[in-house]
Structure formats: structure tokens, C-alpha cells
Amino acid sequence: MAVGKKLRRSFSTEKRSNEVPKGHLAVYVGENEKKRFVIPLSYLNHPLFQELLCRVEEEFGFHHPMGGLTIPCSQDLFVDITSRLR
């Protein structure tokens, strides 16, 4: 019985990690290997984030096989930019 509880707990935890909270957006960031970040929707209105999206569109377009918004810049750059938005 304890094993069943552990499995249910791990499945529910796994499900939660794939969900995006209301008011947020999942983006995939990276030049080669993509990492998933969940960001507030308010970032989309910030001029610094909009500039990043414009650069990405100019360089790479918006056709992305992962299905989500993909930002092919370094993860360090993305973290640096988003840390300024808070």
C-alpha cells in the first residue's frame, strides 16, 4: 500500500511540473539544448523582453518544432535579461 501512495505522489508531482500556472507562459531557451522556463505573462509587455523577441524573430523566425515559444539565445543571457524585469 505504501508503494501505491508513493507512485501516486510521484505521478502527481510529475504532472504539476508540466503545468503552467495561470498568468504565466512556458518558453524554451537555449542555442542547442533547450531548457524550459516558466515566466510571467507581464514580461511580454516589457520593452527589454520585446527587444529580445524582435532579435529572435529577425535571426531565427518563429517556426519552432517544439510547439512552444523558443528563444535560441544562451540560457545565461535569458536569465540575465529576465532578472532585470523583476
N, CA, C and O atoms as a Tinker XYZ file with bonds, in Angstrom:
   344  protein
     1  N      0.821000   -1.196000    0.000000    73     2
     2  CA     0.000000    0.000000    0.000000    64     1     3
     3  C      0.867000    1.262000    0.000000    63     2     4     5
     4  O      0.529000    2.249000   -0.654000    81     3
     5  N      1.959000    1.230000    0.718000    73     3     6
     6  CA     2.841000    2.396000    0.749000    64     5     7
     7  C      3.437000    2.675000   -0.625000    63     6     8     9
     8  O      3.666000    3.831000   -0.980000    81     7
     9  N      3.690000    1.616000   -1.402000    73     7    10
    10  CA     4.233000    1.789000   -2.738000    64     9    11
    11  C      3.226000    2.515000   -3.625000    63    10    12    13
    12  O      3.601000    3.388000   -4.407000    81    11
    13  N      1.945000    2.155000   -3.504000    73    11    14
    14  CA     0.891000    2.809000   -4.285000    64    13    15
    15  C      0.811000    4.297000   -3.984000    63    14    16    17
    16  O      0.640000    5.112000   -4.890000    81    15
    17  N      0.934000    4.644000   -2.727000    73    15    18
    18  CA     0.894000    6.067000   -2.340000    64    17    19
    19  C      2.092000    6.811000   -2.923000    63    18    20    21
    20  O      1.951000    7.933000   -3.409000    81    19
    21  N      3.274000    6.189000   -2.875000    73    19    22
    22  CA     4.473000    6.831000   -3.415000    64    21    23
    23  C      4.332000    7.043000   -4.912000    63    22    24    25
    24  O      4.705000    8.098000   -5.424000    81    23
    25  N      3.794000    6.047000   -5.630000    73    23    26
    26  CA     3.624000    6.181000   -7.072000    64    25    27
    27  C      2.655000    7.296000   -7.403000    63    26    28    29
    28  O      2.920000    8.109000   -8.288000    81    27
    29  N      1.531000    7.341000   -6.698000    73    27    30
    30  CA     0.565000    8.410000   -6.956000    64    29    31
    31  C      1.182000    9.774000   -6.689000    63    30    32    33
    32  O      0.975000   10.722000   -7.446000    81    31
    33  N      1.929000    9.857000   -5.621000    73    31    34
    34  CA     2.576000   11.126000   -5.282000    64    33    35
    35  C      3.564000   11.520000   -6.375000    63    34    36    37
    36  O      3.613000   12.688000   -6.762000    81    35
    37  N      4.355000   10.569000   -6.881000    73    35    38
    38  CA     5.326000   10.914000   -7.911000    64    37    39
    39  C      4.629000   11.278000   -9.218000    63    38    40    41
    40  O      5.094000   12.174000   -9.922000    81    39
    41  N      3.517000   10.602000   -9.566000    73    39    42
    42  CA     2.787000   10.955000  -10.776000    64    41    43
    43  C      2.178000   12.346000  -10.648000    63    42    44    45
    44  O      2.221000   13.127000  -11.600000    81    43
    45  N      1.614000   12.667000   -9.492000    73    43    46
    46  CA     1.009000   13.987000   -9.334000    64    45    47
    47  C      2.071000   15.073000   -9.349000    63    46    48    49
    48  O      1.823000   16.162000   -9.866000    81    47
    49  N      3.245000   14.807000   -8.796000    73    47    50
    50  CA     4.344000   15.771000   -8.829000    64    49    51
    51  C      4.821000   15.964000  -10.260000    63    50    52    53
    52  O      5.095000   17.087000  -10.685000    81    51
    53  N      4.920000   14.853000  -11.012000    73    51    54
    54  CA     5.355000   14.945000  -12.401000    64    53    55
    55  C      4.358000   15.752000  -13.210000    63    54    56    57
    56  O      4.756000   16.568000  -14.041000    81    55
    57  N      3.077000   15.542000  -12.985000    73    55    58
    58  CA     2.052000   16.276000  -13.720000    64    57    59
    59  C      2.152000   17.775000  -13.420000    63    58    60    61
    60  O      2.061000   18.602000  -14.328000    81    59
    61  N      2.339000   18.116000  -12.150000    73    59    62
    62  CA     2.434000   19.520000  -11.771000    64    61    63
    63  C      3.625000   20.209000  -12.423000    63    62    64    65
    64  O      3.541000   21.392000  -12.754000    81    63
    65  N      4.729000   19.499000  -12.616000    73    63    66
    66  CA     5.911000   20.128000  -13.192000    64    65    67
    67  C      5.696000   20.496000  -14.654000    63    66    68    69
    68  O      6.403000   21.357000  -15.178000    81    67
    69  N      4.729000   19.857000  -15.330000    73    67    70
    70  CA     4.448000   20.163000  -16.731000    64    69    71
    71  C      3.399000   21.254000  -16.890000    63    70    72    73
    72  O      3.241000   21.803000  -17.980000    81    71
    73  N      2.690000   21.570000  -15.835000    73    71    74
    74  CA     1.637000   22.579000  -15.905000    64    73    75
    75  C      2.225000   23.978000  -15.809000    63    74    76    77
    76  O      3.271000   24.200000  -15.198000    81    75
    77  N      1.525000   24.904000  -16.426000    73    75    78
    78  CA     1.934000   26.304000  -16.369000    64    77    79
    79  C      0.881000   27.039000  -15.546000    63    78    80    81
    80  O     -0.304000   26.983000  -15.876000    81    79
    81  N      1.291000   27.726000  -14.483000    73    79    82
    82  CA     0.317000   28.441000  -13.651000    64    81    83
    83  C     -0.390000   29.540000  -14.441000    63    82    84    85
    84  O      0.153000   30.083000  -15.404000    81    83
    85  N     -1.585000   29.849000  -14.020000    73    83    86
    86  CA    -2.351000   30.931000  -14.647000    64    85    87
    87  C     -1.527000   32.220000  -14.590000    63    86    88    89
    88  O     -0.925000   32.545000  -13.567000    81    87
    89  N     -1.515000   32.946000  -15.715000    73    87    90
    90  CA    -0.770000   34.195000  -15.772000    64    89    91
    91  C      0.697000   34.019000  -16.135000    63    90    92    93
    92  O      1.481000   34.964000  -16.040000    81    91
    93  N      1.070000   32.811000  -16.551000    73    91    94
    94  CA     2.457000   32.513000  -16.915000    64    93    95
    95  C      2.511000   31.865000  -18.292000    63    94    96    97
    96  O      1.486000   31.479000  -18.855000    81    95
    97  N      3.727000   31.754000  -18.824000    73    95    98
    98  CA     3.961000   31.206000  -20.150000    64    97    99
    99  C      5.225000   30.358000  -20.102000    63    98   100   101
   100  O      6.219000   30.754000  -19.495000    81    99
   101  N      5.187000   29.191000  -20.742000    73    99   102
   102  CA     6.386000   28.359000  -20.828000    64   101   103
   103  C      7.150000   28.748000  -22.093000    63   102   104   105
   104  O      6.566000   28.863000  -23.170000    81   103
   105  N      8.448000   28.948000  -21.952000    73   103   106
   106  CA     9.312000   29.224000  -23.096000    64   105   107
   107  C     10.487000   28.255000  -23.036000    63   106   108   109
   108  O     10.887000   27.803000  -21.963000    81   107
   109  N     11.025000   27.949000  -24.203000    73   107   110
   110  CA    12.172000   27.048000  -24.306000    64   109   111
   111  C     13.369000   27.876000  -24.751000    63   110   112   113
   112  O     13.327000   28.552000  -25.779000    81   111
   113  N     14.437000   27.812000  -23.961000    73   111   114
   114  CA    15.583000   28.689000  -24.173000    64   113   115
   115  C     16.852000   27.863000  -24.335000    63   114   116   117
   116  O     17.087000   26.906000  -23.598000    81   115
   117  N     17.656000   28.247000  -25.302000    73   115   118
   118  CA    18.952000   27.611000  -25.486000    64   117   119
   119  C     19.341000   27.586000  -26.938000    63   118   120   121
   120  O     18.494000   27.593000  -27.830000    81   119
   121  N     20.639000   27.557000  -27.162000    73   119   122
   122  CA    21.140000   27.536000  -28.529000    64   121   123
   123  C     21.116000   26.121000  -29.102000    63   122   124   125
   124  O     20.731000   25.931000  -30.256000    81   123
   125  N     21.513000   25.148000  -28.328000    73   123   126
   126  CA    21.494000   23.749000  -28.774000    64   125   127
   127  C     20.491000   22.961000  -27.945000    63   126   128   129
   128  O     19.453000   22.536000  -28.451000    81   127
   129  N     20.802000   22.771000  -26.692000    73   127   130
   130  CA    19.900000   22.065000  -25.785000    64   129   131
   131  C     18.943000   23.075000  -25.158000    63   130   132   133
   132  O     19.375000   24.060000  -24.560000    81   131
   133  N     17.662000   22.828000  -25.297000    73   131   134
   134  CA    16.651000   23.768000  -24.804000    64   133   135
   135  C     16.265000   23.447000  -23.363000    63   134   136   137
   136  O     16.112000   22.286000  -22.983000    81   135
   137  N     16.112000   24.505000  -22.576000    73   135   138
   138  CA    15.648000   24.376000  -21.201000    64   137   139
   139  C     14.329000   25.121000  -21.086000    63   138   140   141
   140  O     14.175000   26.210000  -21.639000    81   139
   141  N     13.384000   24.540000  -20.372000    73   139   142
   142  CA    12.060000   25.133000  -20.217000    64   141   143
   143  C     12.055000   26.103000  -19.040000    63   142   144   145
   144  O     12.478000   25.759000  -17.936000    81   143
   145  N     11.571000   27.321000  -19.289000    73   143   146
   146  CA    11.393000   28.330000  -18.250000    64   145   147
   147  C      9.923000   28.721000  -18.227000    63   146   148   149
   148  O      9.280000   28.783000  -19.274000    81   147
   149  N      9.397000   28.980000  -17.058000    73   147   150
   150  CA     8.029000   29.482000  -16.922000    64   149   151
   151  C      8.138000   30.922000  -16.444000    63   150   152   153
   152  O      8.684000   31.199000  -15.376000    81   151
   153  N      7.608000   31.829000  -17.253000    73   151   154
   154  CA     7.750000   33.259000  -16.970000    64   153   155
   155  C      6.380000   33.908000  -16.837000    63   154   156   157
   156  O      5.409000   33.403000  -17.400000    81   155
   157  N      6.279000   35.009000  -16.109000    73   155   158
   158  CA     5.004000   35.735000  -16.025000    64   157   159
   159  C      4.643000   36.348000  -17.379000    63   158   160   161
   160  O      5.521000   36.797000  -18.116000    81   159
   161  N      3.366000   36.365000  -17.697000    73   159   162
   162  CA     2.909000   36.984000  -18.947000    64   161   163
   163  C      3.281000   38.457000  -19.022000    63   162   164   165
   164  O      3.449000   39.003000  -20.113000    81   163
   165  N      3.411000   39.099000  -17.873000    73   163   166
   166  CA     3.746000   40.526000  -17.848000    64   165   167
   167  C      5.084000   40.810000  -18.528000    63   166   168   169
   168  O      5.307000   41.928000  -18.992000    81   167
   169  N      5.981000   39.819000  -18.598000    73   167   170
   170  CA     7.263000   40.016000  -19.274000    64   169   171
   171  C      7.069000   40.364000  -20.747000    63   170   172   173
   172  O      7.886000   41.076000  -21.331000    81   171
   173  N      5.991000   39.864000  -21.346000    73   171   174
   174  CA     5.751000   40.111000  -22.766000    64   173   175
   175  C      5.547000   41.585000  -23.074000    63   174   176   177
   176  O      5.763000   42.009000  -24.210000    81   175
   177  N      5.139000   42.368000  -22.096000    73   175   178
   178  CA     4.918000   43.803000  -22.290000    64   177   179
   179  C      6.152000   44.643000  -21.974000    63   178   180   181
   180  O      6.165000   45.843000  -22.245000    81   179
   181  N      7.173000   44.036000  -21.414000    73   179   182
   182  CA     8.360000   44.791000  -21.015000    64   181   183
   183  C      9.236000   45.070000  -22.247000    63   182   184   185
   184  O      9.508000   44.158000  -23.028000    81   183
   185  N      9.675000   46.319000  -22.424000    73   183   186
   186  CA    10.479000   46.683000  -23.605000    64   185   187
   187  C     11.748000   45.841000  -23.785000    63   186   188   189
   188  O     12.111000   45.518000  -24.915000    81   187
   189  N     12.418000   45.486000  -22.701000    73   187   190
   190  CA    13.641000   44.689000  -22.800000    64   189   191
   191  C     13.333000   43.287000  -23.338000    63   190   192   193
   192  O     14.081000   42.759000  -24.161000    81   191
   193  N     12.243000   42.690000  -22.876000    73   191   194
   194  CA    11.855000   41.362000  -23.351000    64   193   195
   195  C     11.367000   41.434000  -24.796000    63   194   196   197
   196  O     11.643000   40.540000  -25.596000    81   195
   197  N     10.643000   42.502000  -25.124000    73   195   198
   198  CA    10.179000   42.672000  -26.503000    64   197   199
   199  C     11.355000   42.821000  -27.466000    63   198   200   201
   200  O     11.313000   42.321000  -28.591000    81   199
   201  N     12.391000   43.502000  -27.023000    73   199   202
   202  CA    13.595000   43.646000  -27.849000    64   201   203
   203  C     14.244000   42.287000  -28.101000    63   202   204   205
   204  O     14.685000   42.002000  -29.214000    81   203
   205  N     14.300000   41.449000  -27.064000    73   203   206
   206  CA    14.839000   40.100000  -27.218000    64   205   207
   207  C     14.009000   39.311000  -28.237000    63   206   208   209
   208  O     14.568000   38.638000  -29.102000    81   207
   209  N     12.685000   39.391000  -28.138000    73   207   210
   210  CA    11.817000   38.673000  -29.074000    64   209   211
   211  C     11.987000   39.175000  -30.507000    63   210   212   213
   212  O     11.961000   38.384000  -31.450000    81   211
   213  N     12.160000   40.474000  -30.673000    73   211   214
   214  CA    12.380000   41.027000  -32.023000    64   213   215
   215  C     13.685000   40.512000  -32.621000    63   214   216   217
   216  O     13.739000   40.162000  -33.800000    81   215
   217  N     14.731000   40.466000  -31.808000    73   215   218
   218  CA    16.018000   39.950000  -32.288000    64   217   219
   219  C     15.905000   38.477000  -32.683000    63   218   220   221
   220  O     16.450000   38.047000  -33.700000    81   219
   221  N     15.191000   37.721000  -31.865000    73   219   222
   222  CA    14.999000   36.295000  -32.147000    64   221   223
   223  C     14.225000   36.124000  -33.451000    63   222   224   225
   224  O     14.576000   35.286000  -34.281000    81   223
   225  N     13.174000   36.917000  -33.626000    73   223   226
   226  CA    12.377000   36.825000  -34.849000    64   225   227
   227  C     13.218000   37.157000  -36.080000    63   226   228   229
   228  O     13.137000   36.460000  -37.092000    81   227
   229  N     14.023000   38.214000  -35.999000    73   227   230
   230  CA    14.861000   38.621000  -37.132000    64   229   231
   231  C     15.874000   37.546000  -37.498000    63   230   232   233
   232  O     16.101000   37.270000  -38.676000    81   231
   233  N     16.482000   36.942000  -36.480000    73   231   234
   234  CA    17.542000   35.964000  -36.734000    64   233   235
   235  C     17.014000   34.582000  -37.080000    63   234   236   237
   236  O     17.565000   33.909000  -37.951000    81   235
   237  N     15.941000   34.147000  -36.400000    73   235   238
   238  CA    15.533000   32.751000  -36.489000    64   237   239
   239  C     14.102000   32.542000  -36.964000    63   238   240   241
   240  O     13.731000   31.416000  -37.292000    81   239
   241  N     13.295000   33.585000  -37.010000    73   239   242
   242  CA    11.885000   33.406000  -37.357000    64   241   243
   243  C     11.122000   32.779000  -36.203000    63   242   244   245
   244  O     11.657000   32.634000  -35.104000    81   243
   245  N      9.879000   32.410000  -36.451000    73   243   246
   246  CA     9.065000   31.843000  -35.376000    64   245   247
   247  C      8.572000   30.438000  -35.670000    63   246   248   249
   248  O      7.583000   30.007000  -35.076000    81   247
   249  N      9.222000   29.710000  -36.561000    73   247   250
   250  CA     8.874000   28.319000  -36.810000    64   249   251
   251  C      9.686000   27.455000  -35.847000    63   250   252   253
   252  O     10.903000   27.328000  -35.986000    81   251
   253  N      9.005000   26.869000  -34.878000    73   251   254
   254  CA     9.703000   26.091000  -33.867000    64   253   255
   255  C      9.052000   24.731000  -33.699000    63   254   256   257
   256  O      7.860000   24.656000  -33.402000    81   255
   257  N      9.798000   23.664000  -33.882000    73   255   258
   258  CA     9.239000   22.318000  -33.823000    64   257   259
   259  C      8.780000   21.892000  -32.431000    63   258   260   261
   260  O      8.027000   20.925000  -32.318000    81   259
   261  N      9.201000   22.570000  -31.375000    73   259   262
   262  CA     8.812000   22.165000  -30.023000    64   261   263
   263  C      7.375000   22.558000  -29.711000    63   262   264   265
   264  O      6.804000   22.076000  -28.733000    81   263
   265  N      6.780000   23.428000  -30.530000    73   263   266
   266  CA     5.394000   23.799000  -30.314000    64   265   267
   267  C      5.216000   25.005000  -29.403000    63   266   268   269
   268  O      4.171000   25.654000  -29.455000    81   267
   269  N      6.185000   25.319000  -28.586000    73   267   270
   270  CA     6.097000   26.470000  -27.707000    64   269   271
   271  C      6.966000   27.591000  -28.223000    63   270   272   273
   272  O      7.605000   27.473000  -29.268000    81   271
   273  N      6.981000   28.666000  -27.487000    73   271   274
   274  CA     7.842000   29.792000  -27.842000    64   273   275
   275  C      9.283000   29.390000  -27.545000    63   274   276   277
   276  O      9.627000   29.088000  -26.403000    81   275
   277  N     10.113000   29.389000  -28.570000    73   275   278
   278  CA    11.512000   29.004000  -28.422000    64   277   279
   279  C     12.383000   30.233000  -28.622000    63   278   280   281
   280  O     12.239000   30.961000  -29.604000    81   279
   281  N     13.286000   30.452000  -27.679000    73   279   282
   282  CA    14.200000   31.587000  -27.742000    64   281   283
   283  C     15.611000   31.021000  -27.820000    63   282   284   285
   284  O     16.170000   30.608000  -26.804000    81   283
   285  N     16.199000   30.998000  -29.030000    73   283   286
   286  CA    17.502000   30.366000  -29.213000    64   285   287
   287  C     18.679000   31.270000  -28.852000    63   286   288   289
   288  O     19.559000   31.521000  -29.675000    81   287
   289  N     18.681000   31.747000  -27.629000    73   287   290
   290  CA    19.828000   32.513000  -27.133000    64   289   291
   291  C     20.430000   31.709000  -25.986000    63   290   292   293
   292  O     19.862000   30.697000  -25.575000    81   291
   293  N     21.557000   32.144000  -25.474000    73   291   294
   294  CA    22.161000   31.415000  -24.359000    64   293   295
   295  C     21.255000   31.526000  -23.131000    63   294   296   297
   296  O     20.604000   32.547000  -22.906000    81   295
   297  N     21.233000   30.472000  -22.363000    73   295   298
   298  CA    20.412000   30.472000  -21.147000    64   297   299
   299  C     20.903000   31.520000  -20.161000    63   298   300   301
   300  O     20.102000   32.099000  -19.427000    81   299
   301  N     22.208000   31.774000  -20.133000    73   299   302
   302  CA    22.761000   32.802000  -19.243000    64   301   303
   303  C     22.232000   34.190000  -19.612000    63   302   304   305
   304  O     21.878000   34.979000  -18.736000    81   303
   305  N     22.181000   34.483000  -20.916000    73   303   306
   306  CA    21.648000   35.770000  -21.372000    64   305   307
   307  C     20.179000   35.904000  -20.992000    63   306   308   309
   308  O     19.747000   36.957000  -20.525000    81   307
   309  N     19.414000   34.835000  -21.194000    73   307   310
   310  CA    17.989000   34.866000  -20.863000    64   309   311
   311  C     17.781000   35.125000  -19.365000    63   310   312   313
   312  O     16.948000   35.948000  -18.984000    81   311
   313  N     18.528000   34.431000  -18.536000    73   311   314
   314  CA    18.413000   34.615000  -17.086000    64   313   315
   315  C     18.817000   36.036000  -16.709000    63   314   316   317
   316  O     18.187000   36.653000  -15.849000    81   315
   317  N     19.856000   36.556000  -17.343000    73   315   318
   318  CA    20.302000   37.924000  -17.067000    64   317   319
   319  C     19.196000   38.928000  -17.414000    63   318   320   321
   320  O     18.903000   39.829000  -16.629000    81   319
   321  N     18.591000   38.769000  -18.582000    73   319   322
   322  CA    17.529000   39.694000  -19.017000    64   321   323
   323  C     16.318000   39.587000  -18.100000    63   322   324   325
   324  O     15.798000   40.605000  -17.642000    81   323
   325  N     15.862000   38.368000  -17.828000    73   323   326
   326  CA    14.659000   38.218000  -17.004000    64   325   327
   327  C     14.898000   38.650000  -15.562000    63   326   328   329
   328  O     13.957000   39.068000  -14.887000    81   327
   329  N     16.132000   38.559000  -15.075000    73   327   330
   330  CA    16.399000   39.025000  -13.715000    64   329   331
   331  C     16.257000   40.544000  -13.594000    63   330   332   333
   332  O     15.996000   41.066000  -12.511000    81   331
   333  N     16.430000   41.240000  -14.711000    73   331   334
   334  CA    16.260000   42.710000  -14.728000    64   333   335
   335  C     14.794000   43.116000  -14.764000    63   334   336   337
   336  O     14.455000   44.261000  -14.467000    81   335
   337  N     13.920000   42.173000  -15.129000    73   335   338
   338  CA    12.496000   42.501000  -15.279000    64   337   339
   339  C     11.730000   42.415000  -13.983000    63   338   340   341
   340  O     10.591000   42.878000  -13.908000    81   339
   341  N     12.311000   41.848000  -12.987000    73   339   342
   342  CA    11.590000   41.630000  -11.715000    64   341   343
   343  C     11.529000   42.854000  -10.870000    63   342   344
   344  O     10.959000   42.824000   -9.780000    81   343
